[in-house]
Amino acid sequence: MFLSWAQVLCLPLDVSNSRGSEGGGFRMDIIWEVIYIATAVYLVFINPAISYFYEADEDDSLVKFIYCFVIRIIYWIILMNIFFIYMLITMIDFSVKN
């Protein structure tokens, strides 16, 4: 919730900072990068781990943690395969000769 509010509230700050007579006091490019990186870390690392840990139907916390860890490894293998395939498709030149 904090990250979504930070994105919403930084937009008027960016506009007022860019239209100021002194050129603004904040480096908004750095603030935007911090917000976007924090959002990406939350969405890719923290949120799936928390949801897998919550969905594990085990009473023992060690078994629950191991289940969460295994699911996270599977998730990362799938995600890296998709990224690898995307990089292969975008970097390979498919030239067709007439």
C-alpha positions as CSV (number, residue, x, y, z in Angstrom):
1,M,0.0,0.0,0.0
2,F,2.9,2.3,0.8
3,L,4.5,1.9,-2.6
4,S,1.3,2.7,-4.5
5,W,0.8,5.8,-2.4
6,A,4.4,6.8,-2.9
7,Q,3.9,6.6,-6.7
8,V,0.7,8.6,-6.5
9,L,2.0,11.3,-4.3
10,C,5.3,11.7,-6.1
11,L,3.6,12.7,-9.3
12,P,2.4,16.1,-8.0
13,L,5.8,16.6,-6.3
14,D,7.5,16.0,-9.6
15,V,5.3,18.5,-11.4
16,S,5.7,21.2,-8.8
17,N,9.5,20.5,-8.6
18,S,9.9,20.8,-12.4
19,R,7.9,24.1,-12.6
20,G,9.6,25.8,-9.7
21,S,11.4,29.1,-10.3
22,E,14.6,27.7,-8.8
23,G,14.7,24.5,-10.7
24,G,13.4,22.4,-7.8
25,G,15.1,21.1,-4.7
26,F,14.7,17.4,-5.3
27,R,16.4,15.0,-7.7
28,M,13.2,13.4,-8.9
29,D,14.9,11.0,-11.3
30,I,16.6,9.4,-8.3
31,I,13.4,9.4,-6.3
32,W,11.5,7.7,-9.2
33,E,14.2,5.1,-9.6
34,V,14.1,4.2,-5.9
35,I,10.3,3.9,-6.0
36,Y,10.3,1.8,-9.1
37,I,13.1,-0.5,-7.8
38,A,11.3,-0.9,-4.5
39,T,8.1,-1.8,-6.2
40,A,9.8,-4.3,-8.5
41,V,11.6,-5.9,-5.5
42,Y,8.3,-6.1,-3.6
43,L,6.4,-7.6,-6.6
44,V,9.1,-10.1,-7.6
45,F,10.6,-11.2,-4.4
46,I,8.6,-10.3,-1.3
47,N,5.0,-10.7,-2.4
48,P,5.2,-14.2,-3.9
49,A,7.3,-15.5,-1.0
50,I,4.7,-14.2,1.5
51,S,1.8,-15.7,-0.5
52,Y,3.5,-19.0,-0.8
53,F,4.3,-19.0,2.9
54,Y,0.7,-18.2,3.7
55,E,-0.8,-20.8,1.4
56,A,1.4,-23.6,2.8
57,D,-0.9,-25.9,4.7
58,E,1.5,-27.2,7.3
59,D,1.6,-26.8,11.0
60,D,5.4,-27.0,11.3
61,S,7.1,-23.8,10.4
62,L,10.2,-25.5,9.1
63,V,8.2,-27.6,6.6
64,K,6.2,-24.5,5.7
65,F,9.5,-22.6,5.0
66,I,10.9,-25.5,2.9
67,Y,7.7,-25.6,0.9
68,C,7.9,-21.9,0.3
69,F,11.5,-22.2,-0.7
70,V,10.9,-25.0,-3.2
71,I,7.9,-23.1,-4.8
72,R,10.1,-20.0,-5.0
73,I,12.8,-22.0,-6.8
74,I,10.3,-23.4,-9.3
75,Y,8.9,-19.8,-9.8
76,W,12.4,-18.5,-10.5
77,I,13.2,-21.3,-12.9
78,I,10.1,-20.5,-14.9
79,L,10.7,-16.8,-14.8
80,M,14.3,-17.1,-15.9
81,N,13.3,-19.4,-18.8
82,I,10.8,-16.9,-20.0
83,F,13.4,-14.1,-19.7
84,F,16.0,-16.3,-21.6
85,I,13.5,-17.1,-24.4
86,Y,12.6,-13.4,-24.7
87,M,16.2,-12.4,-24.9
88,L,16.9,-15.0,-27.6
89,I,13.9,-13.9,-29.6
90,T,14.9,-10.2,-29.5
91,M,18.6,-10.7,-30.2
92,I,18.4,-13.2,-33.0
93,D,18.1,-11.7,-36.5
94,F,15.6,-13.6,-38.6
95,S,16.5,-12.3,-42.0
96,V,14.6,-13.7,-45.0
97,K,16.1,-13.6,-48.5
98,N,13.9,-13.1,-51.4
